[in-house]
Amino acid sequence: MDQVQTPREVNTLVRGHWGIENRVHWVLDVIFHEDASRIRTGNAPQNMGVVRHIALNLLRQEPSKGSVKTKRFRAALNDDYLKQVLGI
């Protein structure tokens, strides 16, 4: 593993990491309305976060054309497509 030499390199690495994190969270909020979730007690928020990430990854892996939002809507209306997304 390479050592980071300068504060500028640290800044570049951190900004790159947060850019990826922000894109994931933006998608989760826009597609799954994560920020509006009223799930707040116990482990439920973390558990639902994991479920949303799994759903997002499954929808992204599904090869048909269309946005993740469109695929999610289609899976909600069509059990056969949902099974295809889930791989069952």
Backbone as a ProteinNet text record, in pm:
[ID]
protein_1_A
[PRIMARY]
MDQVQTPREVNTLVRGHWGIENRVHWVLDVIFHEDASRIRTGNAPQNMGVVRHIALNLLRQEPSKGSVKTKRFRAALNDDYLKQVLGI
[TERTIARY]
84.8	0	89.2	60	140.5	109.4	213	195.3	152.8	61.9	20.8	127.5	174.9	289.4	251.6	145.7	116.4	-29.4	-57.5	-197.1	-285.1	-228.2	-303.8	-348.5	-259.9	-295.5	-405.4	-396.3	-501.6	-633.8	-630.2	-750.5	-811.2	-728	-775.8	-841.5	-779.3	-836	-969.7	-975.7	-1098.9	-1210.6	-1181.1	-1283.5	-1333.1	-1243.2	-1284	-1376.5	-1343.8	-1428.1	-1565.9	-1570.6	-1699.7	-1780.8	-1714.8	-1789.1	-1867.2	-1803.9	-1871.8	-1983.3	-1955.3	-2056.6	-2176.6	-2151.1	-2260.7	-2347.6	-2287.7	-2367.3	-2457.8	-2405.8	-2487.2	-2601.5	-2572.7	-2677.7	-2780.2	-2737	-2831.5	-2929.7	-2878.6	-2965.5	-3060.5	-3010.2	-3096.8	-3206.1	-3174.1	-3276	-3376.5	-3329.2	-3419.7	-3506.6	-3447.8	-3520.5	-3601	-3543.2	-3607.7	-3657.7	-3643.1	-3688.6	-3632.7	-3505.4	-3441.2	-3446.2	-3425.1	-3425.1	-3562.6	-3668.8	-3804.4	-3852	-3768.9	-3808.3	-3840.2	-3946.5	-3985.5	-3942.2	-3861.6	-3809.9	-3694.8	-3713.5	-3615.9	-3573.6	-3639.2	-3611.2	-3529.4	-3451	-3373.2	-3277.9	-3268.3	-3181	-3251	-3377.6	-3455.9	-3395.3	-3346.1	-3288	-3167.9	-3080.6	-2964.6	-3007.5	-3104	-3152.2	-3214.1	-3295.6	-3357.3	-3252.9	-3149.6	-3040.6	-2973.3	-2951.9	-2892.1	-2985.3	-3114.9	-3212.8	-3215.5	-3212.5	-3212.4	-3087.2	-2972.6	-2847.6	-2853.8	-2905.5	-2918.8	-3011.6	-3126.1	-3221.6	-3158	-3085.2	-3018.6	-2919.4	-2839.8	-2741.8	-2809.6	-2917.6	-2990	-3049.2	-3107	-3165.4	-3057.8	-2942.9	-2833.6	-2778.6	-2778	-2724.5	-2819.8	-2947	-3045.7	-3017.6	-2996.1	-2941.5	-3039.2	-3167.6	-3259.8	-3235.6	-3278.5	-3261.3	-3358.6	-3323.1	-3408.6	-3334.2	-3385.8	-3324.1	-3355.7	-3284.4	-3311.5	-3453.1	-3494.4	-3629.6	-3734.1	-3714.5	-3807.1	-3808.8	-3692	-3684	-3754.8	-3737.9	-3804.4	-3955.9	-4005.4	-4149.2	-4200.4	-4125.8	-4164.5	-4168.4	-4069.9	-4066	-4183.2	-4228.2	-4342.4	-4472	-4479.7	-4603.1	-4603.9	-4487.3	-4477	-4398	-4469.9	-4405.1	-4298.8	-4322.2	-4222.4	-4093.2	-4107	-3988.2	-3918.7	-3995.9	-3938.5	-3855.4	-3908	-3833.5	-3704.9	-3712.1	-3593.1	-3487.8	-3530.9	-3438.4	-3375.9	-3457.6	-3409.7	-3330.3	-3338.3	-3265.4	-3328.6	-3461.6	-3531.9	-3628.6
-117.6	0	123.7	215.6	336.9	430.1	497.7	596.5	729.7	797.5	930.2	1027.8	1110.4	1196	1337.1	1392.5	1533	1551.2	1663.6	1693.9	1702.6	1748.1	1756.9	1617.8	1518.1	1380.7	1325.9	1356.8	1315.1	1378.6	1506.6	1577.6	1513.5	1479.8	1416.9	1282.7	1202.1	1071.8	1086.3	1177.5	1197	1248.8	1345.9	1400.1	1294.2	1210.9	1102.9	1005.6	970	878.2	938.9	1065.1	1126.9	1152.4	1171.4	1184.7	1058.7	944	815.4	799.1	827.2	814.2	904.3	1027.5	1120.1	1072.1	1013.2	961.7	848.3	759.2	647.6	700.9	793.3	845.9	926.8	997.1	1071.4	975.1	865.9	766.9	706.5	670.9	612	709.3	836.8	934.4	957.5	972.6	1001.3	880.1	761.9	642.5	581.4	576.8	509.6	606.9	737.8	840.9	815.8	781.8	744.2	856.8	980.4	1091.2	1114.8	1075	1094.2	976.6	875.8	756.8	792.5	732.8	754.9	638.2	550.6	437.3	489.8	492.3	559.3	482	373.5	310.1	182.2	155.5	32.5	18.3	-104.6	-134.3	-117.1	-82	-73.4	21.2	140.9	227.7	164.1	99	33.8	-84.5	-161.3	-277.2	-234.3	-129.9	-82.5	-23.4	37.9	87.3	-25.8	-137.6	-254.7	-307.7	-316.9	-365.9	-274.8	-143.9	-49.1	-65.2	-82.3	-102.4	-230.1	-336.9	-462.8	-443.3	-378.2	-354.3	-269.8	-165.7	-80.6	-160.9	-243.7	-324.8	-423.9	-487.2	-581.3	-510.2	-392.7	-317.8	-272	-232.5	-189.6	-306.3	-426	-543.4	-595.9	-566.2	-616.1	-549.4	-628.7	-574.2	-498.9	-500.7	-432.2	-281.9	-216.2	-71.7	-3.7	114.4	192.8	233.7	336.1	386.6	293.9	312.4	235	264.6	389.1	427.1	353.1	346.3	275.9	127.1	69.1	-73.6	-103.8	-16.1	-35.9	-33.4	62.5	73.9	-49	-90.9	-208.8	-333.8	-348.8	-464.4	-462.2	-343.2	-332.1	-375.5	-358.8	-389.8	-526.8	-586.3	-708.5	-814.5	-915	-1018.5	-1096	-1119.6	-1191.4	-1110.8	-981	-895.5	-889.6	-882.4	-882.6	-1008.6	-1123	-1248.7	-1244.7	-1183.4	-1169.3	-1084.1	-973.4	-885.6	-960	-1038.1	-1111.8	-1236.4	-1277	-1394.6	-1524.9	-1524.5	-1648.3	-1694.5
0	0	0	-87.8	-97.8	18.4	63.8	168.8	107.1	172.4	128.7	175.4	85.1	114.6	158.6	105.2	131.6	172.2	238.3	270.4	144.6	35.7	-89.3	-134.8	-122	-159.5	-68.8	61	154.9	113.4	83.3	40.7	-84	-180.8	-304.1	-275.2	-190.2	-155.1	-82.9	14.3	91.3	1.5	-82	-172.2	-270.1	-318.6	-408.2	-339.2	-214.6	-137.4	-114.5	-71.9	-42	-167.9	-280.1	-405.5	-436	-414.9	-435.6	-334	-207.1	-102	-130.6	-172	-198.8	-313.9	-417.3	-529.3	-483.7	-399.5	-349.8	-265.2	-174.2	-87.2	-165.7	-269.3	-352	-417.4	-473.2	-537.8	-435.9	-318.6	-216.4	-174.7	-166.8	-128.4	-240.4	-362.3	-473.9	-507.8	-512.3	-554.4	-440.7	-321	-207.7	-101.2	-123.7	-29.4	110.7	116	241.7	345.1	304.1	399.7	460.9	392.5	443.4	528.4	542.1	617.2	761.8	812.9	951.7	1040.6	986.4	1062.8	1147.3	1280.5	1364.6	1489.9	1523.5	1652.1	1638.2	1741.4	1747.2	1629.7	1580.6	1467.1	1332.9	1335.2	1211.8	1107.7	1144.7	1041	970.6	1047.5	987.2	901.5	951.1	875.6	743	745.8	621.5	527.5	583.2	499.3	423.7	491.5	426.5	318.3	349.2	251	128.6	150.1	36.9	-48.8	15	-60.4	-142.9	-84	-157.5	-276.6	-253.1	-361.7	-471.8	-433.4	-531.9	-614.9	-549.4	-622	-716.2	-671.9	-758	-879.6	-857.3	-968.8	-1066.9	-1015.8	-1103.8	-1185.5	-1128.3	-1197.9	-1303.8	-1291.7	-1387.9	-1522.1	-1628.7	-1753.3	-1844.2	-1816.1	-1907	-1903.9	-2011.6	-2020.6	-1925.2	-1884.6	-1796.9	-1671.3	-1608.4	-1486.2	-1369.7	-1261.3	-1140.3	-1092.4	-1102.3	-1060.3	-1143	-1273.2	-1362.2	-1331.6	-1309.5	-1278.1	-1146.1	-1047.7	-918	-936	-1010.4	-1035	-1109.5	-1210.2	-1288.4	-1200.4	-1112.7	-1022.2	-924.3	-887	-796.4	-863.5	-995.4	-1068.2	-1133.7	-1151.6	-1231	-1153.3	-1102.6	-1021.6	-1098.8	-1226.7	-1306.3	-1318.1	-1339.7	-1347	-1210.7	-1103.2	-968.9	-946.2	-987.2	-973.9	-1056.2	-1172.4	-1257.1	-1186.3	-1127	-1055	-937.2	-866.7	-749.6	-786.2	-911.8	-956.6	-911.1	-896	-855	-961.6
[MASK]
++++++++++++++++++++++++++++++++++++++++++++++++++++++++++++++++++++++++++++++++++++++++

